[in-house]
């Protein structure tokens, strides 16, 4: 198996583990998603059932409010709320019922039975409330009116009692009259008690839980009402004419109270059966409501049990998935490590052998060989490496043979170059002797020409500098004039400052003690102004003298410039004649120098060839030493290329040359 497939196996194992984990995770995801959907559905059903429980409570509260309704609108609103919440209770329990399990059937049946009974009770209560609403409203209004008349009537009774009590305080009251008033006071107080008893009986009738009790309370009411009017009128009659007004007021309020109270009692007694039936139905409704809610609670507990079971199943699926992940990952990690170690060890072994052979080659040992028996890419690499060693061994052997040939040829080339260089050197020395004579003559002419040129340059430079000096003198005169003007301004400023200091001293003297310090400052300023004026005068005098001197210097420079210019012209003519003679001598010398350059170039080339040949011989010897580093062992191959050593030809001897004969006397030069 090739290294490519081995590496693919090493990479494929983790990939296979990832794929298996992905497949297991995907299947677990579908299971978890299904279980989560079931859990969410159960949670939704549970929330709906809780809402149903709340709706049932709201319906029950609406029925209780209907019992206490005081207007048709209140009753209608309570009935609407009861009907709505009752229907919502039914819908929110029967809606999730399609997902109920068989073990929830008993609780669901209990809910339906309890709901029907509870709904029936509430409907009857609401119907009776509608039937008794008008009578109960009339009764409540009568009770309200009766209470107002009752309070007014009791005020009259209290006034009558106070009147009797006031009369009893009279110390001159006779015994018989006192007995009459005490009897009247007793009747008045008993009448007040009877009125209260009648009022309490009226209130208790509306709260009676059975007809017998209501009828008994009605008899007590009638009895106490009669005693109240009898006793108050008896007490008023005993008092006499002074109580006539109070008696009339009492009878008026008593008549109104009795009429409203009797109406309330009669309305209560006429609807006592329906009101008692409502109370009984409310108690029955409470029992049916509790039974229905117990069924709802049981259904909720069953739903929570299903949710917990689904969550337990979901937890088991997740735990199993994680366990599979761990097992698969562990198994494939161990397998990958084993395969990697095996493949790596085999590759490392072959690579170590190759490294050992490469180390031997780096030390010059070409006798080594690589023995790797493999059919994969490593084996192919080892085979190619072996072929490369054999090829390098042949190349090094050929290089060693060629190195010896190059060394011998270099030595022969060096000897020929030395002979050629010697002849060129002798010819060059003869040309140099003639050239030296021409150079001495040309140097003399050139020196005369250069001296004339330098003299001309100096003359012209002197003339130019003289002109610049005249201009500088004129500028100096101008600047001195300007300085004189500025100094006159400074003198004026010093004079004005002196005057100001004098004025300041006068003002300081006027100021007395306060101006002493200022007077001292003013005196110092005046002294400085006087010194500034004196300095300005001295500078002005010096500037005037400097202007006169500079003017004379300018005039002298203007007279020197024309003479210097004439001298420069004469020197320029002398320099031109010297240049012509120098040009002729240079042409002759140039020809000799060119000849000498050619000869010297030939000599130099010969020397360079000789030097190069020596360097080549040295490099060949060094190469032989370097190539001796390689160990080739027994080489049977012979080089196919041979180098033929050709001996150098002898160079022709150079004929002696006496140079160029040049006869140049002094008559050939023009003298100045």
Secondary structure, 3 states (H helix, E strand, C coil): CCHHHHHHHHHHHHHHHHHHHHHHHHHHHHHHHHHHHHHHHHHHHHHHHHHHHHHHHHHHHHHHHHHCCCCHHHHHHHHHHHHHHHHHHHHHHHCHHHHCCHHHHHHHHHHHHHHHHHHHHHHHHHHHHHHHHHHHHHHHHHHHHHHHHHHHHHHHHHHHHHHHHHHHCCCCCCHHHHHHHHHHHHHHHHHHHHHHHHHHHHHHHHCCCCHHHHHHHHHHHHHHHHHHHHHHHHHHHHHCHHHHHHHHHHHHHHHHHHHHHHHHHHHHHHCHHHHHHHHHHHHHHHHHHHHHHHHHHHHHHHHHHHHHHHHHHHHHHHHHHHHHHHHHHHHHHHHHHHHHHHHHHHHHHHHHHHHHHHHHHHCCECCCCCCCCCCCHHHHHHHHHHHHHHHHHHHHHHHHHHHHHHHHHHHHHHHHHHHHHHHHHHHHHHHHHHHHHHHHHHHHHHHHHHHHHHHHHHHHHHHHHHHHHHHHHHHHHHHHHHHHHHHHHHHHHHHHHHHHHHHHHHHHHHHHHHHHHHHHHHHHHHHHHHHHHHHHHHHHHHHHHHHHHHHHHHHHHHHHHHHHHHHHHHHHHHHHHHHHHHHHHHHHHHHHHHHHHHHHHHHHHHHHHHHHHHHHHHHHHHHHHHHCCCECCCCCCCCCCCCCCCCCCCCCCCCCCCCCCCCCCHHHCCCC
